[in-house]
Amino acid sequence: MLGPGLLELAYEACVCHELCLRGVDFERQRTAGIVYEGLAVDCGYRIDVLVRRTLVVELEAR
């Protein structure tokens, strides 16, 4: 079990490891743009973990 105080990327790696162990399909650090009035805007948004192309997981560490 992990405790507090680690970097967000460490928690992300552990979450992804657990998903792999369970055979769950996911993508890590997927880019996500926005569309405004038909204009595709790439603002550098990234999804921490996208699970089964449906669930967005955004991790926070403090």
C-alpha positions as CSV (number, residue, x, y, z in Angstrom):
1,M,0.0,0.0,0.0
2,L,1.3,3.4,-0.9
3,G,1.3,6.3,1.5
4,P,1.0,10.0,0.9
5,G,3.8,12.2,-0.5
6,L,4.7,10.6,-3.8
7,L,4.6,12.3,-7.1
8,E,1.5,12.1,-9.2
9,L,3.4,10.0,-11.8
10,A,4.3,7.4,-9.2
11,Y,0.6,6.9,-8.3
12,E,-0.3,6.8,-12.0
13,A,2.2,4.1,-12.7
14,C,0.8,2.0,-9.8
15,V,-2.8,2.5,-11.0
16,C,-1.8,1.4,-14.5
17,H,0.1,-1.6,-13.1
18,E,-3.1,-2.7,-11.2
19,L,-5.2,-2.2,-14.4
20,C,-2.7,-4.4,-16.3
21,L,-2.9,-7.1,-13.6
22,R,-6.6,-7.2,-13.9
23,G,-6.6,-7.3,-17.7
24,V,-8.4,-3.9,-18.1
25,D,-7.9,-2.0,-21.3
26,F,-6.5,1.5,-20.8
27,E,-4.5,4.3,-22.3
28,R,-2.0,6.4,-20.4
29,Q,-1.3,10.1,-21.0
30,R,-3.7,10.3,-24.0
31,T,-3.8,13.7,-25.7
32,A,-7.2,15.5,-25.6
33,G,-8.0,18.5,-27.7
34,I,-11.1,20.6,-27.8
35,V,-13.3,21.8,-30.6
36,Y,-14.6,25.4,-30.7
37,E,-17.1,26.3,-33.4
38,G,-15.6,23.7,-35.7
39,L,-12.0,24.7,-34.9
40,A,-9.8,22.0,-33.5
41,V,-7.7,23.5,-30.7
42,D,-4.7,21.6,-29.4
43,C,-4.0,23.2,-26.0
44,G,-1.8,20.4,-24.7
45,Y,-4.5,18.7,-22.6
46,R,-3.7,15.2,-21.5
47,I,-5.9,12.5,-19.9
48,D,-3.9,10.8,-17.1
49,V,-5.6,7.4,-17.7
50,L,-8.4,6.5,-20.1
51,V,-10.0,3.2,-19.0
52,R,-11.9,1.2,-21.7
53,R,-12.2,4.3,-23.9
54,T,-14.9,5.5,-21.5
55,L,-13.7,6.4,-18.0
56,V,-11.4,9.4,-17.6
57,V,-9.1,9.1,-14.5
58,E,-7.4,12.3,-13.5
59,L,-4.9,11.8,-10.6
60,E,-4.0,14.4,-8.1
61,A,-1.2,14.3,-5.6
62,R,-0.5,16.9,-2.9
